[in-house]
Amino acid sequence: MVKIIEKNNIVKIGKEPVVILPLKKWKEIGEWLEDLEERIRFEIAYKESRGEKMIILEELKRKYNL
């Protein structure tokens, strides 16, 4: 059985301190992290492609059979 301890505004489950958030806030944090990861992937791809020839969408679709 898990023991929940609350002392001095710190909540612990067993010996581990935990953070309690409303579900809506937790989902907002998750969405923010996904956006951040997407932005990082985009920046990496952009930096790697500098100076390379651009390809139009139709060529890309044909190349990857989309």
PEJOCOR-V118333 format. One record per backbone hydrogen bond with DSSP energy under -1.0 kcal/mol. NH is the residue of the N-H (numbers start at 1). CO is the residue of the C=O. If there is no record, write none. Layout:
BEGIN
nh->NH co->CO
nh->NH co->CO
END
This chain:
BEGIN
nh->5 co->12
nh->7 co->10
nh->10 co->7
nh->12 co->5
nh->13 co->16
nh->14 co->3
nh->16 co->13
nh->18 co->11
nh->26 co->22
nh->27 co->23
nh->28 co->24
nh->29 co->25
nh->30 co->26
nh->31 co->27
nh->32 co->28
nh->33 co->29
nh->34 co->30
nh->35 co->31
nh->36 co->32
nh->37 co->33
nh->38 co->34
nh->39 co->35
nh->40 co->36
nh->41 co->37
nh->42 co->38
nh->43 co->39
nh->44 co->40
nh->45 co->41
nh->46 co->42
nh->47 co->43
nh->48 co->44
nh->49 co->45
nh->52 co->49
nh->60 co->56
nh->61 co->57
nh->62 co->58
nh->63 co->59
nh->64 co->60
nh->66 co->61
END
